[in-house]
Amino acid sequence: RFVADDQLAEATRGRLAEAFLSAVPDLGFNADIEIAEEHVARIGLPAVGPLRDRLDAERPAPVRAQAARILGNLGLKLRPAPGTMRQAMGQVTDLLRRLEELSSDPRFPDRGVLFAALGKLAASPAASQEAGEVVSRNLLHAADHEPAPGVYGALEGLSWLAAARRAQPPFIASVLEIFRRSLAELKPEFTAQTREEEGGQVIEIESADDLLERLPVVLKGICRIACGSSCPPAFRQEIARELAERWRKIAQGEIVWGPANAMLVVETLRDLGCHKDLPHKVRMEILNALALRLVQPPVMQ
C-alpha cells in the first residue's frame, strides 16, 4: 500500500502506477486484479499519465476499459493536498474532456464503464462546476437513449453526481425520478424450459436481463443518492417508505426480484434506517417491514 503514500515523490508514484498496470495481465484472479486497480486509483494524479495512455485506440479493448474504470475510481478517491487544487482541477478537466470525446465514439469497447467513469470524475471535489453540468446533461441524454449495457453505466454515473456534495435538489429530484421510473417499468418475464435428465425432470427458469443488470444498478444508485449529504430529508424519507413497501411485496411473494436483489433491498433499507437524519417514525416503518422476514439471516443481522 505504500505506493499510494503522498510522501513518495510524484515521479516515483507515477512509475509505480505504470508497474502495477503492466503487471495486471499476470494476475489470474479477479480479486487480485481489483486490489491492483484500487491501489492505482489511490496513487491519484501521478497515475493519470499511464492511465490516459491506455485509453488510446491502439490499445487492446480490455486495457482501454480498465483504464476508464480506474480513472473513475481515482476521481472518487482524489483528495488534493493543500495548495494543489488548481493543478488537480486542470488535470481532471482535461480528463473529462478526453472521456467526453471517447463517449461520442461508438467503437469504444465498454461504453457503460466510460459513462460511469465520467460521473465519478465529475463528482470529484477537483471537478469544476461547469464540467459537472456538461457531464450531467450528457449522462441524462445517455440514460434515455443509450442501449444496454451503456445505459447502466449512465445510470451509475448519474447516481454519483446526484450524491455529490455540490448536487442541487432539482438535479437530485430529476435523477431520482429516472430511477423511480426504472423500478416502475421493471416487469420481469420468466420463461421455463423442461428437460429429462438421469434421475428425473429438470426445470430451468431463465430471468429477464433487467433483473441481472439494471435492477442492481438502480437499487445501489438509489441508496447512494438517498444516503448522500446533499439529499434533502424529504427525498430520503420518501425513498425509505417506497423501498419498505416494495420489501413488503417481496416478502409476501407479490414481487419476485431474486435473492441477490432482495438482499440489496435489505442492505439499502439498513443504510437508510441508520442514517442520522432519518426520523424515528420512518425507522419504525422500516423495522416493521423487515420484521416480515426476521428469520432470514441477512434481515436478522
N, C-alpha and C positions, 0 to 999 in steps of 0.2 A: 504493500500500500504506500510505501514511501515515494513512489513515482508521482503521486499527486500532492506531495508536500510543497507548499509555496515557498519554502526556504531554499529549495533547489533552484538553480539558475533556469531561466526560461528556455534557453537553448538546450540544456540538458533534458528538461521535461519534454521538449519537442522531439528530441532523438529517442527518448524512451517511448513516447507515443508511437513513433514510427516502428520501433522494435516490437511493441505489443501487437500492432496491426499486422506486421509481417509474420508474426508467429501464430496468428489466429488460425490459418489453414491447417496447422499441425495439430490443432485441438480436436479431439474426436467426440466430445460430449457437449451438448448444448449448454449445460450448466457452466462448464469451464469457459465456453465462448462468451456467455453472458457476464461472467466475472471479469474477463478481459475487457469487454466493451464498457462495462461500468467504470473501470479504473481509467480507461482512456478518456471517458467523459469527465471524470473527476480531475484530470490533468488541466482541463479548462482551455484557455485561449492558446497556450503553446501547442495544443493538439489540433488547432484549426487548420494549419497548413497541410499536414499529412492527410487529414480527412478531406479537405477540399480537393486535393489532387486525386483522391479516389472517386470523386464524383464524375470525372471526365468520361466521355463516351467510349474511349478505347479500353476502359477497364471492364472486367467481367461483370455481368449483371449482379451476382450476389455481393460483390465488393462495393458497387455503387449503392445498392440498397442498404448495406451495412453502414456505409459512411453517413448516409442521410439519417438513419436511425440513431447513430451515436451523436451526431450533431444536435438532434432534437433533445436528447437526454443531457448533453453538455449545456444547452441553454437553460434547462431546469435547474441544474446544479451550480450555474455560474453565479459567483458572489465576488464581484470585482473588489480588489483591495482599495483602501482609501487613496484618492488621488489618481486612480486609473479608470474611472468611469467613462471619461470621454473616449479614451482609447478603446475600451471594451465596446462602447456603443457604436463606434465606427466599424469595428470588425463584425459585430452582429448585424449591422445594417447591410454590409457588403454580403454577408452570408445569406441574408433574407432575399436580397436581390438575385443571388445565384440560384437559390432554391425556387424562387418565383419563375425564373427563366426555365428551369427544368420542368416546372409544373405545367408549362404550356407545350412540352414535348411529349406526345403520346407514346414515344418509344422508351421512356424511362421505365426500368424493369418493375418497379413496385410503387405505383402512384399513391397507394394508401400510406405507406411508410413516409413518402415525401410530404403529403398533406399533414400527417401527424407531426412531423418534424417542424414544419412551418408554424403550426400552432404553438408548439412547445417553445421554439425560439422567440416567437413574437410575445409570448407570455413572460419571457425573461426580464428581470429588472433592467438589464442592459439594452433592451429594445426600445426604440423611440416610440412615442405615441402615434406618430404618423405612420410608421411601419406597421404597427399593430392594426391600424384602421384599414390599411391596404390588404393585409393578410386576412382580416376578418371578412371583408367583402368577398374576397376570392374563395374562402372556405365556405361561406354561406351559399355562394353560387354552386360550388362543387357538391355540397350536401344535397342540393336539389336536382342537379343534372348529371353528376358523375355516376357511372355504373359501378356495381360491385366489382372488386373489393375497394376501389378508390373511395367510395362514399364512406366506408367505415373509418378510413384514416381522416377524412374531412370531419366526421363527427367527433373523433377523438381530439383532433386539433382544436375544434371549436370549444370542447369542454375545458381544455387547458386555458384558453383565452378567457372564457367566462368565469373561470375560477381564479384568475389572476387578481392581484391586489388592486390594480387600476381599473378593473372592469366596472362599467356603469350599469345601474339597474335596467335601463331599456335594452341594452345588449344582452344582459343575463336573461331577461324575460323572453327575448326573441329566440335565444338558443334553447332555453328550457321548453319553449313551445315546439320546437323541432323535435326534441327528444320525446316529449309527451305524444306528439303525433306519431312518432315511430312506434311507441308502445301501443297506441290505439289501433294502428293499422296492422299490427302483428297478428296474423291469423294463420298459425302453422297448420299445414295439412299433412297428415300422416298416411303413408302407404305401407301396406304389409305384403310380404311375399312368403308363401308357404312351400316347403320342400320336404321330402322324405330323406331322413338320414338314418344311418345304422343306429338302432335303439329307439327310434320314434320320429315324430314330426317336429320340424323346426320352423318357427315363425320369426321372420326378420322384419322389424319395424324401422323404416327409414324416416328421419325427421327432416323438416324443411331447413334450408341453409340459414334462414333468418334466425333460427334458434341457436345455431352453432356460431354464427359470425356477427350478425347485427345486434342481437339482444345483449350479449356480454358487454359490447362497446357502449350501448345505451345505458345499461344499468351502472357501469363504472363511471360513465360520464355524468350521470345524474348525481351520483354520490359525490363526485369530485366538486361539482358546482355547488351543491347544497351545503357541503361542509366548508366551502371556501369562505375566507374572511370578508369578502365583498358581497356575499349573497345577502339580500335583505331578509330579515327574520320571517316576514310573512311568506316569502317564497319557500323558505326552508320548512315551515310548518305545513304548507300545502303539499309539498313533496312527501314529507313524512306520512301524512294522512293518506295520500294516494297510494303509496307503496304498502302501507299497513293494510289497506283494503285489498290490494292485489294479493298480498300474502294470505289473507283470509280465504280468498278464492282458490289459491294454490293448495292451501291446507285442506280445503273441502272438496278438492278434485274438480273444480269448475274451470281452472286454468291448468294446462299441462305445459310447463316450460322445461322440464327435465331436471335431474338432480343438481347439475352444476349451476344452472341459472337460479334454481331455488335457493341454493347456498349463497349466491351473490345477493339475492334479495335480503336474506337474513343478515349478511355482513353489512349491507347498506343501512338496514334498519338499526343495526347495532351502532354504526358510526354516527348516524343521525341522532339516535337516542342518547348517545354520550356527549353530544355537542353542548357546550356550556351555555349557549343562548337558547336552547330549546325549552319551552315552558313545561312544567311538570305534568300538566294536563295531557299534552301530546305524548310525553314519555309513557304515561299510563296507557294511552291508546296503543302504542307500540307493544308494550308488555302484554296487554290483553290479546293482541293479535298473535304474538309469538307463543302465548300460552296454549294455543290450539295444537301445537306440536312440541310441547315441552319434553316429550320422551325422546326426541331426536337429539343426539349428542351435540350437533352444531348449535341448535337452538338453546340447549341447556347451558352450553358454555357462554 
